[in-house]
């Protein structure tokens, strides 16, 4: 008989393994990813499987590295950057067991440059539910028959921008950011660290068999305010946390609340960086706050800038708000307008302090005077 494994201690080790190589935006993200790794080993115990999505507005934010670490910890990983829909259908329904699909560059499927990928979209949508199938015609000419391909499998994705609502609402979203100068990680060396991850993976698989009776049919208590689709997404992860015990049930519910309440960004890539950079270098130079109306006037008046003609219209308050809300403050809150008192009245506008973290992470160095250092980075070179 195998020795009982301490599930809480094992999840602690999985989380620590991620922390060595990944910088996630919040502790909640580390909790969610560790639980997701474990849930992939118990997929048949649940009615649905949440997708986990590592998304960012810009390249170089650690999305692919996050997938690489997940790959070492889950059963039968299948990297699917260039996989066809037919290959995925057959892999999931094949006799070798369900793969865990890791889909990097998901923006090539759902982004503005995506081609005809309706089969892949349908597969990802259907595979969220245990009963999900995808129907396809098999055969030649008049001898075709309709065949149902089971689509239920664990899927992790990474990419630029956002995802369609049908995928977002089925996903735990991790909004990745570029590492700041004071955020360090250990270099990932596949020849060394894959073996370490595989040892954790094998222990997760062993613990999963021990926890199966507890997880099967479990109905974990949801945090207040989490219901409907978010509850479907988090139910397997909370069941895993309850089975592990220790601090994980409380940490999982805190993470659930944090990530469910997190804003859903609709990233705009380099246009967002251009906006941030223009605000820093041309609009809010030496100014700690500015009303939105003044910001728009200055942006739209910039020569060689796109803001005066965005699809035939100048940048307006609604679009400015939407673009800035995709980036976070140092407190990991979306950048939003706030009240500014001016000449006896109150106007909506933006504060430079809310923009500092995004400026430091995404913008190139200013052409002349450098930015003051972020708190805690004064002594870094």
N, C-alpha and C positions, 0 to 999 in steps of 0.2 A: 504494500500500500504506500502510495506517495505521501510525503510529508505535506501537511496543510500549509498553504502559502498565505501570508498576511497581505490581503488585498490592498489595504491602505498604504502599507509600506512600499508595495510594488508600484502603485500609482505615484507615490512620492518619487520613486526612482525614474519613472517614465517622464514625469514633469521635469525633473532635474536634467535628464538627458536632452530634452528640448531646450531648456534654458542655456545649455552649454553652447548651442549653435544658432539659436533664434532670438531675435528681439521682437516680442509681440507688444502691442500697444498697452495692454493691461494684464494684470494677474489673472483676470477672468478668462482671457484668451488661453493662457497656459492650462488652466483647469479644464476648459472645454476641449482642447486638443488632446490632452491626456485621456480624458473620458472617451473621446471619439475613437482613439486608437484601440482602447479596450473593447468598445462596443462592436468593432469590426470582427472580433473573435466570437461574438455571441449573436450574430445577425439573425439566426433562425429563431431566436427567443422573442423577437419583437414584431409588431405589426407594421412598423415603418422604420426607415433608416434616414437620419438627417444627412444631408450633404454638408460638407464643411468647405467653405470658400475663403481662400486667401486672396483678397482683392486690394489693389492700390491704384492711386491716380497716376503714378509714375513708375518707370522701370527702376531696378536697383533697390527694391524695398524688401527683399528677402523672401519673396513668395516661393520661388523655385527651391530655395534651401529648405523652407518649411516642408514642402512636399517630399524632398529627399529624406528628411528625418522621419516623416510619417512612413515612407516606403520601407524603412528598416524595421518598423514596429508592427505592421499589419499583416494579415495572412494573404498569401498569394497576390502580391502587388502586381498590377499591370499598368505600365506607363502607356498613356494613350494619346500622346501629342498628335500623331498622324494616323491613328487607328480609324478605320472605316466603320460605319454603322453596322455593316454586316459582320465584321470581325467581332465587334462588341456583343452583338446579339448571340452569336454562336459561342463566344467565350463564357458568357453568363449561364447559358443553358447547356453547356457541355458537361461531360461525365466527370471532369477533373475537379469539380467543386467551384464555388463562386469566387471569382477574383475580386480584389479590392482595386477599383479603377482610380488611377491618379491622372487627372487630366490637366496638364500644364497648358498655358497659352489659351485658356478658354475663351479669350476675346476673339480668337479666330473663328469660333463657333457662333458667338452671340454679339460680337462687336460690330461696329459700323462697316468693317471691311469683310465681314463674313459672307460667304457665298450661300449656296443651296445646301443647308445643313438640317433640313427639317427632320430627317430620320434620327439624327443625333439628338436633336431637341426633344423629340418624342420619346426617345429611349431614356434620357435623363429625367424627364417628367414622370414617365410611367414607373420607373424603377424605384421611386421613393416608397411605394407601398408594396407590402409582401405579396399582394395579389396582382401586382402590376405585370402586364404582358404587352408585347408589341406584336401586332399582326402584320405579316408580310406574305406576298404571293410567292410560291415556290413552284418551279417547273418551267417548261417551255411552251410557248404558243397556247394552244387550246387545252393543254394538259396541266395547266396551273392549278394549284390548290392553295388554300389559305392556311397558314401555319402560325400558331401562337408561340412567340419566343418569350420565356420568362425574362423579366428585366430587373428584378429585385436584386440589388447589390449595393455595397458601400461605395460611395464616390467622393473623392476629394478633388477640388478644382483650384486652380490658381490663374490669375490673369489681371490685365489692366481693365480699368473701368468698372462697370456694374454688370448685373445680370438681369434677365427678364424677371418680372415679378413672380412668375410661376416657379422659378428656381430659387429666387431670394426667399420666398416664404417657406421653402422646404429646407432652408440652410441655416447653419450657424455661420455668421459672417465675421471674419477676422479682418479688420481694416489695417492693412500693413502700412508702415511708414519707413522712410529711409532712416538708417541709424544716425543719430546725432554724434558729434565728435566724442562725447563722453560715454557712449554706449559701445561696449566691447563684447565680442563673441569669440569663441574658440574656432579656429579654422577647421572645417570638416574635411577629413581625409578618408576617402571611401575605403581604402585598403585596411585602415585601422578601425575606423568607427562603425562601419557596417557590421562587423562581427559583434561589437558591443551592443548595437541595436538589436541584432538577431537573437542574442541571449535574452534580452528583455522581451522580445517578441515570443520566444518559446516559453518563457515563464508566464507571460500574459495568457497564452493558449492553455497552459496547465491550470492556471487560476480560473480561467473561464469555465473549464469543465467542473471545477469544484463549486463555482458560483451558479452554475446553470439552474439548479433546482430553486435557488432563491430568486433569480431573475425571471425565470419563466412564469408568465402570468402576473408579474408584479404590477401594481398600480401606485407608483410613487406619488406622494403628496406634492402638489405644485405650489410654488410661491404665490402669494396674493397678487392677482392681476394678470397671471399667466394662464391663458385659456386658448381654446380653439387650435389654430394651426401652430402657434408657438408651443403649446403644450404637446402636440404631436411630435414636434421637433425635439423637445427636451426630455420627453418621457424615457427613451432608452438611456440617455446619459445620466439622468437622475437615478434610474434603476441600478445602473452600474455603481454609482457613488454610494447608494444605500447598501449594496452588497459588499462593497469594500469596507465601509465603516470608517472609524476614526474621525478625522476632521472633514472627510470628503462629502458627507451629506450636506453639511452646512456650507462648505466652500462651493459645492456644485450649485446650490440654490442661490447663493450670492452671485455666482457667475451667470446663472440663468437670468436673473433680474437685470444685471448690468448689460448683458449682450442683447436681451430682448428689447430693452429700452434704448439701445444705441441707435443713432440715426442711420438711415439708409442713404448712403451717398450715391451719387450718379456721376462718377468721375469723368473729367474732361481732359485728362492727359496734359499735354504741354500747354494748352490754352490756359489751364489753371496756373501753371508756373509763370506764364507770361503775365497774367493778371497780378499774381503776388509780387513779381519783380517790378512791374510798373508802379504798383502801389508803394513799394519800398523806395524805389529810386527816383520817382517823379511826382508822386501825389502826396505822400505823407512824410516828406523829408523834414526833419526837425519839428514835426507836429505829433502830439500825443493822442489826438482825437480829431475827427473831421466828420461833419454831417454827410449823409449819403448823397444829398443833392450836389454838394460841392465836390465829392469824389467823382460822381458821374460827369460833372462839367469838366473836370481836369482830365479824366481818362479820355473822354470823347474829343478833347482838344489836342491830344498828343499827336504829333506828326509821326508817320511811319508806324502807327499802331492800329490794330484791327477794330478798336472799340467803337468807332463812329459808324462802322458798316459791318454789322453781323447779320448776314443774310438779308441785306437791304434795310436794316433798322439799327439805330444806335443802341449801345448797351443801356439797359434800363434797370430800375431798382429790383425788379423781380429776378432778372437774370444774374445780376451782381450777387444778390442774396443766395441764390441757388448755387452759384459757382464757389463762393467763399465757404458755404456750409459743408462743402466736401472735405475741407481741411479742418484740422483740430487746433485748439489752443494748447498751451502747456499743461492744462488741467484735463486734457483729453475730452474736451467738449467741442461741439461744432462751432466754428466762427460765425457769430450772428451779430446783427446790429443791436445797439443799446441806446438808451436815452442820453442825449447830450444837451446840456443847458447852454443856451446862447441868446444873449440880448433879451433876457426876460422871457424867452420861450423855450420849449423843449422839442428838439428834433431827433430823429433817428439817425444814427451814424455808427462809425467803427472806431475802436480804440487800438492804438499801435501795440499795446501790451498783449492783445488777443492775437495779433498776427506774428509776434516774434518767433514762436516755435516753428510755424510753417515757413517763415522766411529763412530760418537757420537750416531747416531740413531740405528744402526744395530749391531755393534760389541760388544761382551762382554768386560768387563773391561780388560785392558792389564795385563799380569801376574805380572809385577813389577811396573814400574813407571806409574802413572795414566796420562790420557790425560789432557792437559791444558783445562780449561773450555771454552765452546763456549761463544762468546761475549754475555753479558747480563745475564750469569748464574753464575757469580763469587761468588755471595752471597747466592746461593741456596745450601741446604744441600742434 
